[in-house]
Protein backbone atom coordinates (compact mmCIF):
# COMPACT_ATOMS: atom_id res chain seq x y z
CA UNK A 1 0.00 0.00 0.00
CA UNK A 2 1.39 3.39 -0.98
CA UNK A 3 2.06 5.92 1.77
CA UNK A 4 0.07 9.11 1.37
CA UNK A 5 2.39 12.09 1.01
CA UNK A 6 0.51 14.13 3.61
CA UNK A 7 0.76 11.41 6.27
CA UNK A 8 4.57 11.15 6.21
CA UNK A 9 7.05 13.79 7.28
CA UNK A 10 10.63 14.84 6.68
CA UNK A 11 12.40 16.27 9.71
CA UNK A 12 15.84 16.86 11.18
CA UNK A 13 17.79 13.86 12.44
CA UNK A 14 17.85 13.32 16.21
CA UNK A 15 20.34 11.16 18.10
CA UNK A 16 17.59 8.67 18.97
CA UNK A 17 17.12 8.05 15.21
CA UNK A 18 20.64 6.65 14.81
CA UNK A 19 19.78 2.95 15.41
CA UNK A 20 17.10 3.14 12.69
CA UNK A 21 19.46 4.97 10.32
CA UNK A 22 22.21 2.41 10.97
CA UNK A 23 19.81 -0.43 10.22
CA UNK A 24 18.66 1.27 7.04
CA UNK A 25 22.28 1.82 5.97
CA UNK A 26 23.16 -1.84 6.48
CA UNK A 27 20.12 -3.05 4.54
CA UNK A 28 20.58 -0.58 1.69
CA UNK A 29 24.34 -0.60 1.17
CA UNK A 30 25.64 -3.77 2.85
CA UNK A 31 22.79 -6.25 2.30
CA UNK A 32 22.45 -7.25 5.94
CA UNK A 33 20.13 -6.47 8.84
CA UNK A 34 22.91 -6.76 11.41
CA UNK A 35 24.05 -3.44 12.91
CA UNK A 36 27.56 -3.49 14.42
CA UNK A 37 28.02 -1.19 17.44
CA UNK A 38 30.96 0.48 15.71
CA UNK A 39 28.60 1.82 13.03
CA UNK A 40 26.40 3.51 15.63
CA UNK A 41 29.46 5.09 17.23
CA UNK A 42 30.74 6.24 13.86
CA UNK A 43 27.42 7.78 12.82
CA UNK A 44 27.29 9.81 16.00
CA UNK A 45 30.86 11.03 15.46
CA UNK A 46 30.41 12.27 11.89
CA UNK A 47 26.82 13.53 12.25
CA UNK A 48 26.95 15.18 15.68
CA UNK A 49 30.64 15.56 16.64
CA UNK A 50 31.94 16.99 13.37
CA UNK A 51 34.20 20.02 14.05
CA UNK A 52 31.92 22.08 11.80
CA UNK A 53 28.67 20.76 13.25
CA UNK A 54 25.82 23.18 12.57
CA UNK A 55 22.50 22.79 14.36
CA UNK A 56 20.73 24.26 11.32
CA UNK A 57 22.42 21.86 8.88
CA UNK A 58 21.39 18.51 10.23
CA UNK A 59 20.75 15.34 8.28
CA UNK A 60 17.15 14.57 7.35
CA UNK A 61 14.95 11.54 7.96
CA UNK A 62 11.76 10.49 6.22
CA UNK A 63 9.26 9.28 8.82
CA UNK A 64 6.29 7.20 7.65
CA UNK A 65 2.75 7.58 9.01
CA UNK A 66 3.30 4.91 11.66
CA UNK A 67 6.32 6.82 13.03
CA UNK A 68 9.15 4.62 11.74
CA UNK A 69 12.18 6.05 9.95
CA UNK A 70 12.00 4.87 6.34
CA UNK A 71 14.43 7.23 4.65
CA UNK A 72 17.57 9.27 5.27
CA UNK A 73 19.86 11.77 3.60
CA UNK A 74 23.18 12.65 5.21
CA UNK A 75 23.94 16.35 5.47
CA UNK A 76 27.60 17.09 6.14
CA UNK A 77 28.53 20.72 6.92
CA UNK A 78 31.48 22.51 5.40
CA UNK A 79 32.92 25.96 5.82
CA UNK A 80 34.31 27.55 2.69
CA UNK A 81 35.92 30.87 1.83
CA UNK A 82 35.85 32.79 -1.43
CA UNK A 83 37.16 36.28 -2.11
CA UNK A 84 37.34 37.03 1.58
CA UNK A 85 33.78 35.83 2.16
CA UNK A 86 32.91 33.02 4.58
CA UNK A 87 30.37 30.56 3.18
CA UNK A 88 28.19 27.87 4.71
CA UNK A 89 28.14 24.74 2.58
CA UNK A 90 26.61 21.32 2.96
CA UNK A 91 27.27 18.01 1.23
CA UNK A 92 24.44 15.54 0.66
CA UNK A 93 25.35 11.88 0.87
CA UNK A 94 24.14 8.38 1.70
CA UNK A 95 20.56 8.94 0.59
CA UNK A 96 18.46 5.82 1.17
CA UNK A 97 14.80 4.85 1.29
CA UNK A 98 13.41 1.59 2.63
CA UNK A 99 10.82 -0.01 0.36
CA UNK A 100 10.76 2.88 -2.14
CA UNK A 101 7.82 1.29 -3.94
CA UNK A 102 5.73 2.13 -0.86
CA UNK A 103 7.25 5.59 -0.50
CA UNK A 104 7.86 6.73 -4.10
CA UNK A 105 8.22 10.40 -3.19
CA UNK A 106 10.49 9.92 -0.18
CA UNK A 107 13.78 10.43 -2.04
CA UNK A 108 12.57 13.59 -3.76
CA UNK A 109 11.25 14.98 -0.47
CA UNK A 110 14.52 14.30 1.31
CA UNK A 111 16.49 15.99 -1.47
CA UNK A 112 14.21 19.03 -1.48
CA UNK A 113 14.50 19.33 2.30
CA UNK A 114 18.27 19.38 1.91
CA UNK A 115 18.28 21.93 -0.92
CA UNK A 116 15.90 24.20 0.99
CA UNK A 117 18.34 24.47 3.89
CA UNK A 118 20.12 27.68 4.92
CA UNK A 119 23.45 26.80 3.27
CA UNK A 120 25.02 29.05 0.62
CA UNK A 121 26.20 26.05 -1.40
CA UNK A 122 24.59 22.62 -1.73
CA UNK A 123 26.97 19.94 -2.99
CA UNK A 124 27.41 16.23 -3.50
CA UNK A 125 30.33 14.29 -4.95
CA UNK A 126 28.78 10.82 -4.56
CA UNK A 127 25.52 10.94 -6.53
CA UNK A 128 24.63 7.68 -8.24
CA UNK A 129 22.49 7.52 -11.39
CA UNK A 130 19.25 7.63 -9.38
CA UNK A 131 20.29 10.64 -7.33
CA UNK A 132 21.62 12.33 -10.46
CA UNK A 133 18.19 11.99 -12.05
CA UNK A 134 16.53 13.61 -9.02
CA UNK A 135 18.90 16.60 -9.13
CA UNK A 136 18.43 16.99 -12.87
CA UNK A 137 14.65 16.97 -12.54
CA UNK A 138 15.16 20.15 -10.53
CA UNK A 139 17.19 21.57 -13.46
CA UNK A 140 20.46 21.18 -11.55
CA UNK A 141 23.12 19.87 -13.98
CA UNK A 142 26.10 17.74 -13.03
CA UNK A 143 29.55 19.25 -13.00
CA UNK A 144 31.60 17.40 -15.60
CA UNK A 145 35.08 18.38 -14.40
CA UNK A 146 34.56 16.98 -10.89
CA UNK A 147 32.62 13.95 -12.19
CA UNK A 148 35.52 12.64 -14.28
CA UNK A 149 36.49 9.56 -12.30
CA UNK A 150 39.70 8.01 -13.58
CA UNK A 151 41.71 4.80 -13.47
CA UNK A 152 45.36 4.19 -14.32
CA UNK A 153 46.10 0.48 -14.86
CA UNK A 154 49.57 -0.68 -13.79
CA UNK A 155 49.19 -4.49 -13.80
CA UNK A 156 46.36 -5.42 -16.21
CA UNK A 157 45.64 -8.99 -15.12
CA UNK A 158 45.53 -8.12 -11.41
CA UNK A 159 43.47 -5.00 -12.15
CA UNK A 160 40.93 -7.08 -14.11
CA UNK A 161 40.54 -9.50 -11.20
CA UNK A 162 40.08 -6.59 -8.78
CA UNK A 163 37.30 -5.17 -10.91
CA UNK A 164 35.65 -8.60 -11.23
CA UNK A 165 35.68 -9.02 -7.44
CA UNK A 166 33.35 -6.02 -7.11
CA UNK A 167 30.67 -8.08 -8.84
CA UNK A 168 31.67 -11.66 -7.96
CA UNK A 169 33.60 -12.20 -4.73
CA UNK A 170 34.75 -15.65 -5.89
CA UNK A 171 36.93 -13.91 -8.49
CA UNK A 172 39.52 -13.48 -5.75
CA UNK A 173 40.50 -17.10 -6.44
CA UNK A 174 42.03 -15.84 -9.67
CA UNK A 175 44.53 -13.58 -7.90
CA UNK A 176 47.48 -16.05 -8.07
CA UNK A 177 46.91 -16.58 -11.79
CA UNK A 178 46.74 -12.84 -12.43
CA UNK A 179 50.00 -12.29 -10.55
CA UNK A 180 51.72 -14.94 -12.65
CA UNK A 181 50.37 -13.39 -15.85
CA UNK A 182 51.56 -9.90 -14.95
CA UNK A 183 54.97 -11.19 -13.85
CA UNK A 184 55.40 -13.15 -17.06
CA UNK A 185 54.41 -10.16 -19.19
CA UNK A 186 56.89 -7.98 -17.33
CA UNK A 187 59.76 -10.46 -17.75
CA UNK A 188 59.02 -10.80 -21.46
CA UNK A 189 58.92 -7.05 -21.86
CA UNK A 190 55.31 -7.18 -23.03
CA UNK A 191 53.76 -4.92 -20.40
CA UNK A 192 53.24 -1.30 -21.44
CA UNK A 193 51.24 -0.42 -18.36
CA UNK A 194 53.94 0.14 -15.74
CA UNK A 195 54.44 3.76 -14.84
CA UNK A 196 57.75 5.02 -16.18
CA UNK A 197 60.21 6.20 -13.58
CA UNK A 198 59.40 9.76 -12.61
CA UNK A 199 61.72 12.11 -14.44
CA UNK A 200 63.66 14.38 -12.15
CA UNK A 201 62.56 17.79 -13.40
CA UNK A 202 64.82 19.54 -10.95
CA UNK A 203 61.82 21.57 -9.85
CA UNK A 204 60.16 19.25 -7.32
CA UNK A 205 61.48 16.59 -4.95
CA UNK A 206 58.85 14.24 -3.50
CA UNK A 207 59.27 12.48 -0.18
CA UNK A 208 57.24 10.35 2.21
CA UNK A 209 55.65 12.41 4.94
CA UNK A 210 54.05 11.97 8.31
CA UNK A 211 50.44 13.02 8.65
CA UNK A 212 51.34 16.27 10.40
CA UNK A 213 53.73 17.16 7.56
CA UNK A 214 50.96 16.51 5.07
CA UNK A 215 48.69 18.81 7.12
CA UNK A 216 51.30 21.58 6.97
CA UNK A 217 51.56 21.27 3.19
CA UNK A 218 47.78 21.09 2.66
CA UNK A 219 47.16 24.19 4.78
CA UNK A 220 49.68 26.07 2.63
CA UNK A 221 48.53 24.75 -0.76
CA UNK A 222 44.80 25.29 -0.19
CA UNK A 223 45.53 28.96 -0.83
CA UNK A 224 46.02 28.10 -4.53
CA UNK A 225 42.25 27.62 -4.89
CA UNK A 226 39.90 30.62 -5.04
CA UNK A 227 37.09 28.60 -3.40
CA UNK A 228 38.52 26.50 -0.59
CA UNK A 229 37.71 24.99 2.79
CA UNK A 230 38.38 27.00 5.93
CA UNK A 231 40.61 24.29 7.27
CA UNK A 232 42.61 24.89 10.38
CA UNK A 233 44.91 22.33 11.96
CA UNK A 234 42.20 20.89 14.23
CA UNK A 235 39.54 20.41 11.53
CA UNK A 236 41.98 18.97 8.96
CA UNK A 237 43.52 16.57 11.46
CA UNK A 238 40.02 15.42 12.45
CA UNK A 239 39.16 14.69 8.80
CA UNK A 240 42.46 12.91 8.18
CA UNK A 241 42.10 10.80 11.32
CA UNK A 242 38.76 9.54 10.04
CA UNK A 243 40.08 9.03 6.51
CA UNK A 244 43.04 7.03 7.83
CA UNK A 245 40.63 4.44 9.26
CA UNK A 246 39.34 3.67 5.77
CA UNK A 247 41.59 0.71 4.97
CA UNK A 248 39.55 -1.18 2.37
CA UNK A 249 42.00 -0.05 -0.32
CA UNK A 250 45.14 -0.62 1.74
CA UNK A 251 47.40 1.52 3.87
CA UNK A 252 47.63 5.30 3.50
CA UNK A 253 50.65 6.98 1.97
CA UNK A 254 51.33 10.68 2.51
CA UNK A 255 53.65 12.40 0.02
CA UNK A 256 54.85 15.99 -0.15
CA UNK A 257 56.63 17.69 -3.05
CA UNK A 258 59.27 20.29 -2.16
CA UNK A 259 60.57 22.93 -4.54
CA UNK A 260 64.24 23.89 -4.94
CA UNK A 261 63.74 26.73 -2.47
CA UNK A 262 62.37 24.36 0.17
CA UNK A 263 58.68 25.30 -0.11
CA UNK A 264 55.84 22.74 -0.48
CA UNK A 265 54.41 22.88 -4.01
CA UNK A 266 52.44 19.61 -4.04
CA UNK A 267 51.07 16.95 -1.74
CA UNK A 268 48.84 13.93 -2.04
CA UNK A 269 47.42 11.10 0.04
CA UNK A 270 46.38 7.73 -1.34
CA UNK A 271 45.59 4.21 -0.15
CA UNK A 272 47.17 1.18 -1.76
CA UNK A 273 48.37 -2.39 -1.30
CA UNK A 274 50.22 -4.93 -3.48
CA UNK A 275 47.88 -6.45 -6.05
CA UNK A 276 45.04 -4.03 -5.27
CA UNK A 277 43.71 -0.93 -6.98
CA UNK A 278 44.80 2.10 -5.01
CA UNK A 279 42.58 5.10 -4.36
CA UNK A 280 43.60 8.75 -4.34
CA UNK A 281 42.01 10.61 -1.44
CA UNK A 282 43.36 14.10 -2.13
CA UNK A 283 45.93 15.91 -4.22
CA UNK A 284 46.84 19.59 -4.03
CA UNK A 285 49.52 21.43 -5.97
CA UNK A 286 50.66 24.63 -7.55
CA UNK A 287 49.74 24.61 -11.28
CA UNK A 288 53.34 24.12 -12.45
CA UNK A 289 53.72 20.99 -10.28
CA UNK A 290 50.75 18.97 -11.63
CA UNK A 291 52.83 16.86 -14.02
CA UNK A 292 55.38 16.10 -11.32
CA UNK A 293 52.65 15.11 -8.87
CA UNK A 294 50.97 12.67 -11.27
CA UNK A 295 54.29 11.10 -12.26
CA UNK A 296 55.25 10.60 -8.63
CA UNK A 297 51.81 9.24 -7.73
CA UNK A 298 51.84 6.65 -10.51
CA UNK A 299 55.47 5.74 -9.87
CA UNK A 300 54.94 5.36 -6.13
CA UNK A 301 51.81 3.24 -6.57
CA UNK A 302 53.62 1.08 -9.12
CA UNK A 303 56.60 0.69 -6.80
CA UNK A 304 54.37 -0.55 -3.96
CA UNK A 305 52.90 -3.24 -6.24
CA UNK A 306 49.45 -1.74 -6.89
CA UNK A 307 47.53 -3.23 -9.81
CA UNK A 308 46.30 0.26 -10.60
CA UNK A 309 45.19 3.49 -8.98
CA UNK A 310 42.00 5.44 -9.33
CA UNK A 311 40.47 8.68 -8.13
CA UNK A 312 37.61 11.11 -8.50
CA UNK A 313 37.73 14.40 -10.38
CA UNK A 314 40.72 16.61 -9.64
CA UNK A 315 40.34 19.17 -12.48
CA UNK A 316 43.78 20.66 -11.80
CA UNK A 317 45.30 17.23 -12.57
CA UNK A 318 43.17 16.35 -15.61
CA UNK A 319 45.61 17.56 -18.33
CA UNK A 320 48.44 15.55 -16.76
CA UNK A 321 46.21 12.48 -16.31
CA UNK A 322 45.00 12.56 -19.93
CA UNK A 323 48.54 12.32 -21.30
CA UNK A 324 49.50 9.34 -19.12
CA UNK A 325 47.36 6.43 -20.32
CA UNK A 326 44.56 7.16 -17.89
CA UNK A 327 41.02 5.87 -18.39
CA UNK A 328 38.17 8.27 -17.58
CA UNK A 329 34.74 6.92 -16.70
CA UNK A 330 31.51 7.68 -14.87
CA UNK A 331 31.35 6.22 -11.38
CA UNK A 332 29.82 8.86 -9.14
CA UNK A 333 28.66 12.32 -10.11
CA UNK A 334 29.36 15.78 -8.73
CA UNK A 335 26.56 18.32 -8.46
CA UNK A 336 26.44 21.82 -7.06
CA UNK A 337 23.61 24.27 -6.41
CA UNK A 338 23.53 27.83 -5.09
CA UNK A 339 20.90 30.53 -5.02
CA UNK A 340 23.71 32.99 -5.75
CA UNK A 341 24.96 31.62 -9.08
CA UNK A 342 28.24 33.51 -8.88
CA UNK A 343 29.32 31.05 -6.17
CA UNK A 344 29.29 28.29 -8.79
CA UNK A 345 31.86 30.00 -11.04
CA UNK A 346 35.00 28.60 -9.36
CA UNK A 347 33.46 25.12 -9.42
CA UNK A 348 32.49 25.36 -13.08
CA UNK A 349 36.01 26.53 -13.92
CA UNK A 350 37.62 23.69 -11.95
CA UNK A 351 39.26 26.10 -9.47
CA UNK A 352 37.48 24.98 -6.31
CA UNK A 353 38.86 22.69 -3.64
CA UNK A 354 35.57 20.96 -2.84
CA UNK A 355 36.19 17.22 -3.07
CA UNK A 356 37.97 14.45 -1.19
CA UNK A 357 39.02 15.77 2.21
CA UNK A 358 37.26 18.98 1.24
CA UNK A 359 34.15 17.00 0.34
CA UNK A 360 32.70 13.77 1.64
CA UNK A 361 34.83 10.87 0.40
CA UNK A 362 36.92 10.83 3.57
CA UNK A 363 34.02 9.06 5.30
CA UNK A 364 33.98 5.34 6.00
CA UNK A 365 30.32 5.28 4.94
CA UNK A 366 31.62 5.41 1.39
CA UNK A 367 33.20 2.09 0.49
CA UNK A 368 34.11 0.73 3.92
CA UNK A 369 32.69 -1.93 6.21
CA UNK A 370 32.06 -2.01 9.95
CA UNK A 371 32.76 -4.94 12.26
C-alpha positions in Angstrom: 0.0 0.0 0.0 1.4 3.4 -1.0 2.1 5.9 1.8 0.1 9.1 1.4 2.4 12.1 1.0 0.5 14.1 3.6 0.8 11.4 6.3 4.6 11.2 6.2 7.0 13.8 7.3 10.6 14.8 6.7 12.4 16.3 9.7 15.8 16.9 11.2 17.8 13.9 12.4 17.9 13.3 16.2 20.3 11.2 18.1 17.6 8.7 19.0 17.1 8.1 15.2 20.6 6.7 14.8 19.8 3.0 15.4 17.1 3.1 12.7 19.5 5.0 10.3 22.2 2.4 11.0 19.8 -0.4 10.2 18.7 1.3 7.0 22.3 1.8 6.0 23.2 -1.8 6.5 20.1 -3.1 4.5 20.6 -0.6 1.7 24.3 -0.6 1.2 25.6 -3.8 2.8 22.8 -6.2 2.3 22.5 -7.3 5.9 20.1 -6.5 8.8 22.9 -6.8 11.4 24.0 -3.4 12.9 27.6 -3.5 14.4 28.0 -1.2 17.4 31.0 0.5 15.7 28.6 1.8 13.0 26.4 3.5 15.6 29.5 5.1 17.2 30.7 6.2 13.9 27.4 7.8 12.8 27.3 9.8 16.0 30.9 11.0 15.5 30.4 12.3 11.9 26.8 13.5 12.2 27.0 15.2 15.7 30.6 15.6 16.6 31.9 17.0 13.4 34.2 20.0 14.1 31.9 22.1 11.8 28.7 20.8 13.2 25.8 23.2 12.6 22.5 22.8 14.4 20.7 24.3 11.3 22.4 21.9 8.9 21.4 18.5 10.2 20.8 15.3 8.3 17.1 14.6 7.4 15.0 11.5 8.0 11.8 10.5 6.2 9.3 9.3 8.8 6.3 7.2 7.6 2.7 7.6 9.0 3.3 4.9 11.7 6.3 6.8 13.0 9.1 4.6 11.7 12.2 6.0 10.0 12.0 4.9 6.3 14.4 7.2 4.6 17.6 9.3 5.3 19.9 11.8 3.6 23.2 12.6 5.2 23.9 16.4 5.5 27.6 17.1 6.1 28.5 20.7 6.9 31.5 22.5 5.4 32.9 26.0 5.8 34.3 27.5 2.7 35.9 30.9 1.8 35.9 32.8 -1.4 37.2 36.3 -2.1 37.3 37.0 1.6 33.8 35.8 2.2 32.9 33.0 4.6 30.4 30.6 3.2 28.2 27.9 4.7 28.1 24.7 2.6 26.6 21.3 3.0 27.3 18.0 1.2 24.4 15.5 0.7 25.4 11.9 0.9 24.1 8.4 1.7 20.6 8.9 0.6 18.5 5.8 1.2 14.8 4.8 1.3 13.4 1.6 2.6 10.8 0.0 0.4 10.8 2.9 -2.1 7.8 1.3 -3.9 5.7 2.1 -0.9 7.2 5.6 -0.5 7.9 6.7 -4.1 8.2 10.4 -3.2 10.5 9.9 -0.2 13.8 10.4 -2.0 12.6 13.6 -3.8 11.2 15.0 -0.5 14.5 14.3 1.3 16.5 16.0 -1.5 14.2 19.0 -1.5 14.5 19.3 2.3 18.3 19.4 1.9 18.3 21.9 -0.9 15.9 24.2 1.0 18.3 24.5 3.9 20.1 27.7 4.9 23.5 26.8 3.3 25.0 29.0 0.6 26.2 26.0 -1.4 24.6 22.6 -1.7 27.0 19.9 -3.0 27.4 16.2 -3.5 30.3 14.3 -4.9 28.8 10.8 -4.6 25.5 10.9 -6.5 24.6 7.7 -8.2 22.5 7.5 -11.4 19.2 7.6 -9.4 20.3 10.6 -7.3 21.6 12.3 -10.5 18.2 12.0 -12.1 16.5 13.6 -9.0 18.9 16.6 -9.1 18.4 17.0 -12.9 14.7 17.0 -12.5 15.2 20.1 -10.5 17.2 21.6 -13.5 20.5 21.2 -11.5 23.1 19.9 -14.0 26.1 17.7 -13.0 29.6 19.2 -13.0 31.6 17.4 -15.6 35.1 18.4 -14.4 34.6 17.0 -10.9 32.6 14.0 -12.2 35.5 12.6 -14.3 36.5 9.6 -12.3 39.7 8.0 -13.6 41.7 4.8 -13.5 45.4 4.2 -14.3 46.1 0.5 -14.9 49.6 -0.7 -13.8 49.2 -4.5 -13.8 46.4 -5.4 -16.2 45.6 -9.0 -15.1 45.5 -8.1 -11.4 43.5 -5.0 -12.1 40.9 -7.1 -14.1 40.5 -9.5 -11.2 40.1 -6.6 -8.8 37.3 -5.2 -10.9 35.7 -8.6 -11.2 35.7 -9.0 -7.4 33.3 -6.0 -7.1 30.7 -8.1 -8.8 31.7 -11.7 -8.0 33.6 -12.2 -4.7 34.7 -15.6 -5.9 36.9 -13.9 -8.5 39.5 -13.5 -5.7 40.5 -17.1 -6.4 42.0 -15.8 -9.7 44.5 -13.6 -7.9 47.5 -16.0 -8.1 46.9 -16.6 -11.8 46.7 -12.8 -12.4 50.0 -12.3 -10.6 51.7 -14.9 -12.7 50.4 -13.4 -15.8 51.6 -9.9 -15.0 55.0 -11.2 -13.8 55.4 -13.2 -17.1 54.4 -10.2 -19.2 56.9 -8.0 -17.3 59.8 -10.5 -17.8 59.0 -10.8 -21.5 58.9 -7.1 -21.9 55.3 -7.2 -23.0 53.8 -4.9 -20.4 53.2 -1.3 -21.4 51.2 -0.4 -18.4 53.9 0.1 -15.7 54.4 3.8 -14.8 57.7 5.0 -16.2 60.2 6.2 -13.6 59.4 9.8 -12.6 61.7 12.1 -14.4 63.7 14.4 -12.1 62.6 17.8 -13.4 64.8 19.5 -11.0 61.8 21.6 -9.8 60.2 19.3 -7.3 61.5 16.6 -4.9 58.8 14.2 -3.5 59.3 12.5 -0.2 57.2 10.4 2.2 55.7 12.4 4.9 54.0 12.0 8.3 50.4 13.0 8.7 51.3 16.3 10.4 53.7 17.2 7.6 51.0 16.5 5.1 48.7 18.8 7.1 51.3 21.6 7.0 51.6 21.3 3.2 47.8 21.1 2.7 47.2 24.2 4.8 49.7 26.1 2.6 48.5 24.7 -0.8 44.8 25.3 -0.2 45.5 29.0 -0.8 46.0 28.1 -4.5 42.3 27.6 -4.9 39.9 30.6 -5.0 37.1 28.6 -3.4 38.5 26.5 -0.6 37.7 25.0 2.8 38.4 27.0 5.9 40.6 24.3 7.3 42.6 24.9 10.4 44.9 22.3 12.0 42.2 20.9 14.2 39.5 20.4 11.5 42.0 19.0 9.0 43.5 16.6 11.5 40.0 15.4 12.4 39.2 14.7 8.8 42.5 12.9 8.2 42.1 10.8 11.3 38.8 9.5 10.0 40.1 9.0 6.5 43.0 7.0 7.8 40.6 4.4 9.3 39.3 3.7 5.8 41.6 0.7 5.0 39.6 -1.2 2.4 42.0 0.0 -0.3 45.1 -0.6 1.7 47.4 1.5 3.9 47.6 5.3 3.5 50.7 7.0 2.0 51.3 10.7 2.5 53.6 12.4 0.0 54.9 16.0 -0.1 56.6 17.7 -3.1 59.3 20.3 -2.2 60.6 22.9 -4.5 64.2 23.9 -4.9 63.7 26.7 -2.5 62.4 24.4 0.2 58.7 25.3 -0.1 55.8 22.7 -0.5 54.4 22.9 -4.0 52.4 19.6 -4.0 51.1 17.0 -1.7 48.8 13.9 -2.0 47.4 11.1 0.0 46.4 7.7 -1.3 45.6 4.2 -0.2 47.2 1.2 -1.8 48.4 -2.4 -1.3 50.2 -4.9 -3.5 47.9 -6.5 -6.0 45.0 -4.0 -5.3 43.7 -0.9 -7.0 44.8 2.1 -5.0 42.6 5.1 -4.4 43.6 8.7 -4.3 42.0 10.6 -1.4 43.4 14.1 -2.1 45.9 15.9 -4.2 46.8 19.6 -4.0 49.5 21.4 -6.0 50.7 24.6 -7.5 49.7 24.6 -11.3 53.3 24.1 -12.5 53.7 21.0 -10.3 50.8 19.0 -11.6 52.8 16.9 -14.0 55.4 16.1 -11.3 52.6 15.1 -8.9 51.0 12.7 -11.3 54.3 11.1 -12.3 55.3 10.6 -8.6 51.8 9.2 -7.7 51.8 6.6 -10.5 55.5 5.7 -9.9 54.9 5.4 -6.1 51.8 3.2 -6.6 53.6 1.1 -9.1 56.6 0.7 -6.8 54.4 -0.5 -4.0 52.9 -3.2 -6.2 49.5 -1.7 -6.9 47.5 -3.2 -9.8 46.3 0.3 -10.6 45.2 3.5 -9.0 42.0 5.4 -9.3 40.5 8.7 -8.1 37.6 11.1 -8.5 37.7 14.4 -10.4 40.7 16.6 -9.6 40.3 19.2 -12.5 43.8 20.7 -11.8 45.3 17.2 -12.6 43.2 16.4 -15.6 45.6 17.6 -18.3 48.4 15.5 -16.8 46.2 12.5 -16.3 45.0 12.6 -19.9 48.5 12.3 -21.3 49.5 9.3 -19.1 47.4 6.4 -20.3 44.6 7.2 -17.9 41.0 5.9 -18.4 38.2 8.3 -17.6 34.7 6.9 -16.7 31.5 7.7 -14.9 31.4 6.2 -11.4 29.8 8.9 -9.1 28.7 12.3 -10.1 29.4 15.8 -8.7 26.6 18.3 -8.5 26.4 21.8 -7.1 23.6 24.3 -6.4 23.5 27.8 -5.1 20.9 30.5 -5.0 23.7 33.0 -5.8 25.0 31.6 -9.1 28.2 33.5 -8.9 29.3 31.1 -6.2 29.3 28.3 -8.8 31.9 30.0 -11.0 35.0 28.6 -9.4 33.5 25.1 -9.4 32.5 25.4 -13.1 36.0 26.5 -13.9 37.6 23.7 -11.9 39.3 26.1 -9.5 37.5 25.0 -6.3 38.9 22.7 -3.6 35.6 21.0 -2.8 36.2 17.2 -3.1 38.0 14.5 -1.2 39.0 15.8 2.2 37.3 19.0 1.2 34.1 17.0 0.3 32.7 13.8 1.6 34.8 10.9 0.4 36.9 10.8 3.6 34.0 9.1 5.3 34.0 5.3 6.0 30.3 5.3 4.9 31.6 5.4 1.4 33.2 2.1 0.5 34.1 0.7 3.9 32.7 -1.9 6.2 32.1 -2.0 9.9 32.8 -4.9 12.3 
